[in-house]
Amino acid sequence: MAKKQRQDVAAVKQQVGKQVAPPQDSAPDAATPARARRPAAQRDPLPATNCAGDAPPHEGPAHEAYAIRALVLQGGGALGSYQAGVYQGLAEGGIHPNWVAGISIGALNAAVIAGNPPETRVAQLRAFWEHICAQPWLPGLPLDLLTQAAPMWPEPMRVWFDGLNAARALVEGQRGFFSPRNIADLWSRFDDPGSASYYDTGPLKATLERFVDFDRVNRSKEMRVSVGAVNVKTGNFAYFDNTRMTLRAEHFMASGALPPGFPAVEIDGEYYWDGGLVSNTPLQEVLVAQPRRDALIFQVDLWSARGKLPHNLLDVAERQKDIQYSSRTRTITDSMREQQNYRRMLSEVMALVPPSRRDDPWFQRAAEHACDARRNVIQLIYRDKSFEGSAKDYQFGVLTMHEHWSSGLDDIRNTLKHPHWLAMPTAERPFVTHDVHRGNGGS
């Protein structure tokens, strides 16, 4: 009997060795666009309803091997034109997301992207940003001339000029975006919570309806759209998603309703504020979505967690914003990478279960978690200019808008110079990240 048990143990060890052996065609640095095959055990389908099957092999561009090609857009106010530049670079590279998720200004960019056909998205993004960056008062010739000359000025003069534009946003608002309320109303008590703010965002609704086709936004089979907001009364985070509801301008406005500047937005009897109050990136929403599928994710951040020590109060204010609104990307990706490794290990163990026992309820429950979908996160983070300060998120000047846009375009072009970064992750490393600013070829 003991001999028989030893033989059984040896057989199991031999089988486990076969299951965990690395596939021969998944070298970590391979630039091939073909999908790396999973181990033999994984090709034996498990009854997991939340794990989509393997994408069929193909010989096309690397990014097309992924079932999900997501564009994840962080909040950051006036810095958001950086994201528009990134999208332009993706379009130039023939990469068209099938899922766009955003918070705050990222949600507004998401609306314009999803609400236009691929051939006009860049032009509409440009028109949207040109529209909201024009001042509603005194937009005359002197300011235009200053804007043309400012790039050649020494840094102190540039700081003054950008400060002027930020001050104008505070006093005048921004055309087609927000306008200041009557001073007498600021200390009033309103029956409608949607009036308790320094600015009125009513103009934004007309602007979104001008640049966004909401019928197209709600074609979820063409592009999934998700935007995050916070329920003011419960404090709970909520995602508005076109696979679960019909999205309107109000859903995108709610995602960008940062108090106390902007008012809460009412949707179906509930009031919502900016999603950045809880989480300023929708990355995790994309990573935990079911069914789990292989995903290439372009995460475009507007705030950098890393920065210099501040030496005056203005620097403190800027650094505080950077930390407060930066994405906890490393925390999220480390956690998801660990989960991914556990899922793979579980699937390897389940492959040892005889087919006759796979109807067991516990096996079925385990199968719901045994999914080794591959995830590739390409991170792009806006890097501040030396003359920018704590007002950079509401400095909507035309010049800085163009500079942010150009920075995004340059960063994505430099990223796409590394085509092997888009390759499908291997079975041994199912979750990888890349960041052109860190020279990161995968972590």
C-alpha positions, 0 to 999 in steps of 0.5 A: 500500500505504501509503495502504491502511495509513493508511486502516486505521489511521484506521478503527481510530481511528474505531472506538476512539473509538466504543467509549470514548465515554461512554454518554449515560445514565450521569450520575455523580450520577444517582439513578435505580435503573435500571441504567446501560447499558454501551458498545456494545462491552460489549453484544457478549458475550465468552466470559468464564466468570467474568463474569456478564452484565448484570442486566436493567433494572428500575424498583424500588429502586436496591439491587435492581439489583445481583446481589450485595448484601453485608454485610461485617463486621469483627472487634472484640469487644464493639464488634460490637453496632454492626454489629447496629445497622447491620443493623437500619437496613438491614432498616428500609430494606428492604435484605436482603443476599444475601451476608454475610461476617465476621471474628471478632465479625463472623462471629458476627453473620453466623451470627445473620443468616444463621441466621434468617429476615428477619422475626426477624433483628433480634430474634435479634441483640438476644437474642444480644447481651443474652445474651452481655453479661450477667455470669455472676456477681453480676448483681444489682440494684446493678449494674442500678441503676448501669447505668441511672444511668451515662449521666448521670454525668460522664466520669471516673465513666463511665470508672470504670464501663466499666473495672469492666465490662471488669475483670469480663469479664477475671475472670468471662468472659461468659455464654454466650461464654467462661469463665476457665480454672483458674489451674493450667492456664494454665502446663500443656502440653496434648496438645490445642492447643485447650486452650492459652488463658486462656479456654474458649469452649465456652459459645459453641458452645451459644449459637450453636446456640441463636440460629442455625439452621445448616440455614438458614445452609447454604442458599447459594442464599438467602444466601451466607456466608463467614467467615475464619480462620487455619490455626495450623500453616501461617499461611495464611488460610482462608475457610469458605464455605457455597457450598463446604462445610457450615458448623457452629458451629465454623467461626464459633468459629474465625473468632473464636478470638483468641489467647492469650485464646481457644483454637484451634478444630479443624476436620477435623484442622486448628486455626484462630485468629481471621482478624483476625491476618492480615486483619480485614475480608473485603472483598477476598474479596467483591471478587475472587469469581468470577463477577464481578458488580455488587455493592453492599457495606456494609462495617461497620468497628469500628476507625478507621485515623484517630485522634488522637496519643496522649499517655499509655500508655493512649492508646498502647494504644488507638491501637495496637489501632485501627491494628492491626485497622483495615481497609486499605480505601483500599489495597484499594479503590484497587487494585481500582479500578485493576484495574477500569479495566484490565479495562474497557480490555481489554474495549474493545480485545477488542471490536475483534477480529473474530468470526472470531478470537475462537476463538483461545486467547489471546482466550479467556484475555483474556476471563477478565479482561475484566469491567467489573462495577460495585462500590459500597462503602458504608463505615460506621466506628464512631466512639469515645466520648470515655470509651472506651479500650484495653479497648473490645473486651472491655468487654461491659457492657449499657449500652455494648452498647446505645450501640454498637447505637444508633450503628450504627443512627444511622449507617446511617439517615444513610447511607440519607438519600443514596439516590443513593449506592446508584445503580449506578456509571457505566461511567466510574467503575465502582468508587465508595466512600461514607462518611457520616462523611467526607461522601463522595459518591463517590470 
